[in-house]
Amino acid sequence: MEHDDRDEIPGFYSLEQAQKDAAYNNSLAVADSAERLKDWECRSAACRAKPGARPDIPYGEKPNNRLDYFPCGQAGAPLFVFIHGGYWHRNSKEIFGFVSTGPCAHGIDVATIGYTLAPEASLTEIVDEVFRALRKIEALAGELGFDASRIHVGGWSAGGHLATLSADLPFVRGVISISGIFDLEPILHTYINDELKLQPAELETLAPIRSLPKRPIPIALFVGGDELPELQRQSRTFEKRAREEELLVTMTTLAGCNHYTIMEQLAAPDGALTKALLDMIADPA
């Protein structure tokens, strides 16, 4: 089924450039975003320093081709792999180790993935690196001690986009996308593309909304009720498309959460995202 996504974004393409940019500028929309990132980095440094943590495991030759591993302390635990956001050109895994605290409290190991940022890497290259990292993680199951049959992948913002693409990897059992990007066409028309430099083919092959996952695994979408309208639309439209194809996609809006505070629902042992992960692992289908 072919769709014209432009018809489903009323007014977006007629906006002035500054308005288009603002429609996707999460940092501008959340006044304390910089302070929250600094807080995450401090908390993540503490997680990386914990006994048993395995920071900077290499999976490739490039500087950011590293992953961090946070064991829960139980042999044969399920694994949650987290992919960071930052519109594919900002941030690093070192900022996001704090997300391990929620899952680890419930007997789930956590890994976080680094990848080369745009413009040093194209989106195609970033996706290739993430997939290489995921395959490396699966291969390390025996060494790290987790259950390779229970690997779930999640991500935030651009990481939600990358996590959704991973749904077609045969060893991925479920995906949690937090404030994800599924339609790349609007990104082409914003400041983000100054760094990302999207190619025409990437709009088709690397946009989940146009190239839907082929495996019917559970994919849970979450977005904050206080997020930018475009971020909410991205998840809502992808859910609609996926359900048309009878994929196992659900969407939940977390009231009172913005693009940054939503992440605390994964870091907290009793957070809504932690609970969703537990439910997905307990009942993958």
C-alpha positions in Angstrom: 0.0 0.0 0.0 1.5 3.4 -1.0 0.9 6.5 1.0 1.7 10.2 0.5 3.0 11.1 4.0 2.7 14.8 3.1 -1.1 14.6 3.1 -0.9 13.4 6.7 1.1 16.4 8.1 -1.4 19.3 7.7 0.5 22.5 7.2 4.0 21.3 8.0 5.4 21.8 4.5 3.9 25.2 4.2 5.6 26.4 7.4 8.5 28.9 7.4 11.9 27.3 7.9 12.2 28.5 11.5 8.8 26.9 12.3 9.8 23.6 10.7 13.0 23.5 12.7 11.1 24.4 15.9 8.6 21.5 15.2 11.5 19.0 15.8 13.7 21.0 18.2 13.3 19.0 21.5 16.1 20.9 23.2 14.4 24.2 22.6 11.0 22.9 23.7 12.3 21.7 27.1 13.8 24.5 29.1 16.0 22.3 31.4 17.1 19.9 28.7 20.8 20.8 29.0 20.7 20.3 32.8 19.0 16.9 32.4 21.7 15.7 30.0 24.4 16.7 32.5 22.5 14.8 35.2 22.2 11.7 33.0 25.9 11.8 32.3 26.8 12.0 36.0 24.4 9.1 36.9 25.7 7.1 33.9 29.3 7.5 35.0 28.4 6.0 38.4 26.7 3.1 36.6 29.8 2.5 34.4 32.0 2.5 37.5 30.0 -0.2 39.4 31.6 -3.5 40.1 30.9 -5.9 37.3 30.1 -3.3 34.7 31.9 -3.8 31.4 32.4 -0.4 29.6 33.7 0.1 26.1 33.6 -3.4 24.7 34.7 -3.0 21.0 32.5 -4.2 18.1 34.3 -2.4 15.3 37.3 -0.3 14.4 35.9 3.2 14.7 36.2 5.2 18.0 32.5 5.0 18.8 32.2 1.3 17.9 31.9 0.4 21.6 29.2 -0.9 23.9 28.8 -0.8 27.6 27.4 -3.8 29.6 25.6 -3.6 32.9 24.9 -7.0 34.4 22.1 -7.5 36.9 24.0 -10.2 38.8 21.9 -13.1 37.8 23.1 -15.8 35.4 21.0 -16.4 32.3 19.2 -13.1 32.6 17.3 -11.5 29.7 19.1 -8.6 27.9 17.8 -5.2 27.1 19.9 -3.3 24.5 19.5 0.5 24.6 20.3 2.8 21.6 20.8 6.5 22.4 19.2 9.4 20.6 20.4 12.9 19.6 19.0 13.1 16.0 21.9 10.8 14.8 24.5 13.6 15.3 24.7 14.2 19.0 25.2 12.5 22.3 26.9 9.2 23.2 26.4 6.0 25.1 28.3 7.5 28.0 25.3 9.7 28.8 22.7 6.8 28.9 24.1 4.1 31.2 21.6 5.5 33.8 18.8 3.6 32.0 20.2 0.4 33.3 19.0 1.0 36.9 15.3 0.2 36.2 15.8 -3.1 34.3 18.7 -4.3 36.4 16.6 -4.0 39.5 14.3 -6.7 38.0 16.9 -9.1 36.9 17.5 -7.8 33.4 21.0 -7.2 32.0 21.4 -4.0 30.0 23.8 -3.0 27.2 24.1 0.5 25.6 25.5 1.0 22.1 27.7 3.7 20.7 27.9 4.6 17.0 29.6 7.0 14.7 27.7 10.3 14.5 26.6 12.3 11.4 28.1 13.9 9.4 31.1 11.5 9.9 28.7 8.7 9.1 25.7 8.6 6.8 22.4 7.2 8.2 23.0 4.0 6.2 26.4 3.6 7.9 24.9 4.3 11.3 22.3 1.6 10.8 25.0 -0.8 9.7 27.1 0.0 12.8 24.1 -0.6 15.1 23.3 -3.9 13.5 26.9 -4.9 13.8 26.9 -4.0 17.5 23.7 -6.1 18.0 25.2 -9.1 16.3 28.3 -8.7 18.4 26.3 -8.6 21.6 24.4 -11.8 20.6 27.7 -13.5 20.0 29.0 -12.5 23.4 26.1 -14.2 25.3 28.2 -17.1 26.5 31.0 -14.7 27.8 28.7 -12.2 29.4 26.2 -14.7 30.8 22.9 -13.5 29.5 20.2 -15.5 27.7 20.6 -15.0 24.0 17.0 -16.2 23.3 15.7 -13.2 25.3 17.2 -10.1 23.7 15.0 -7.0 23.5 16.0 -3.7 21.9 14.9 -0.2 22.8 15.9 3.4 22.0 15.0 7.0 22.6 14.3 9.6 19.9 16.7 8.7 17.0 17.5 5.6 19.0 13.9 4.7 18.8 14.1 4.8 15.0 17.2 2.6 15.1 15.6 0.2 17.5 12.6 -0.2 15.3 14.8 -1.0 12.3 16.4 -3.8 14.4 13.0 -5.7 14.6 14.0 -7.7 11.5 17.1 -9.1 13.1 16.2 -12.8 13.8 17.4 -12.8 17.4 15.5 -9.6 18.5 12.4 -10.7 20.5 10.8 -7.3 21.0 11.3 -3.5 20.6 10.5 -0.5 22.8 10.7 2.8 20.9 10.6 5.9 23.1 9.7 9.1 21.3 10.9 7.6 18.1 11.3 8.9 14.6 9.6 6.7 11.9 9.1 9.1 9.0 12.3 10.7 7.6 10.7 12.9 5.1 10.1 15.8 7.5 13.6 15.5 8.8 14.9 16.3 5.3 13.3 19.8 5.7 14.7 20.7 9.1 18.0 21.8 10.6 18.7 18.2 11.4 19.5 17.4 7.8 22.4 19.9 7.8 24.3 17.2 9.6 22.5 14.0 8.6 22.5 14.7 4.8 19.8 12.2 4.0 19.8 10.5 0.6 16.6 9.8 -1.4 17.0 6.1 -1.1 17.3 6.4 2.7 13.9 8.1 2.9 12.4 4.9 1.6 14.6 2.0 2.9 15.4 3.4 6.4 12.1 5.0 7.3 10.0 2.4 9.3 6.8 4.0 8.2 7.7 3.3 4.5 9.6 0.0 5.1 7.6 -1.7 7.8 9.2 -4.5 9.9 8.6 -7.9 8.3 8.7 -10.0 11.5 5.6 -10.0 13.7 7.4 -9.3 17.0 5.9 -7.0 19.7 6.9 -3.3 19.1 5.8 -0.9 21.9 5.8 2.8 21.1 5.8 5.3 23.9 5.6 9.1 23.7 5.1 11.8 26.3 1.9 13.8 26.4 3.9 17.0 26.8 6.1 16.3 23.7 6.1 18.3 20.5 3.1 17.5 18.3 5.3 16.2 15.5 6.9 13.7 17.9 3.5 12.5 18.9 2.3 12.3 15.3 5.3 10.3 14.3 4.4 7.5 16.7 0.7 7.7 16.1 1.0 7.5 12.3 3.5 4.6 12.5 1.2 2.7 14.8 -1.7 3.2 12.4 0.3 2.0 9.4 1.7 -1.0 11.2 -1.7 -2.1 12.5 -3.1 -1.9 9.0 -0.5 -4.6 8.2 -1.5 -6.6 11.3 1.8 -6.0 13.0 2.1 -6.3 16.8 2.5 -2.6 17.4 1.0 -0.7 20.3 1.2 3.0 21.3 1.0 4.5 24.8 1.1 8.2 25.6 2.5 8.9 29.0 0.7 11.9 30.4 2.8 14.7 32.0 6.1 13.5 30.3 8.2 15.5 27.9 11.0 14.4 25.6 13.4 14.2 28.5 11.4 13.3 31.6 10.0 10.3 29.8 13.4 8.6 30.2 12.9 8.5 34.0 10.2 6.0 33.4 12.9 3.6 32.3 15.5 4.5 34.9 13.0 3.9 37.7 12.4 0.3 38.8 8.7 1.2 39.1 8.6 3.3 35.9 6.0 2.8 33.2 8.7 1.9 30.6 10.4 -0.6 33.0 7.1 -2.2 33.6 6.4 -2.4 29.8 9.8 -4.1 29.3 9.0 -6.6 32.0 5.6 -7.4 30.5 7.2 -7.8 27.0 9.8 -10.2 28.3 7.2 -12.2 30.2 4.9 -12.4 27.3 6.8 -11.8 24.0 3.9 -12.5 21.8 
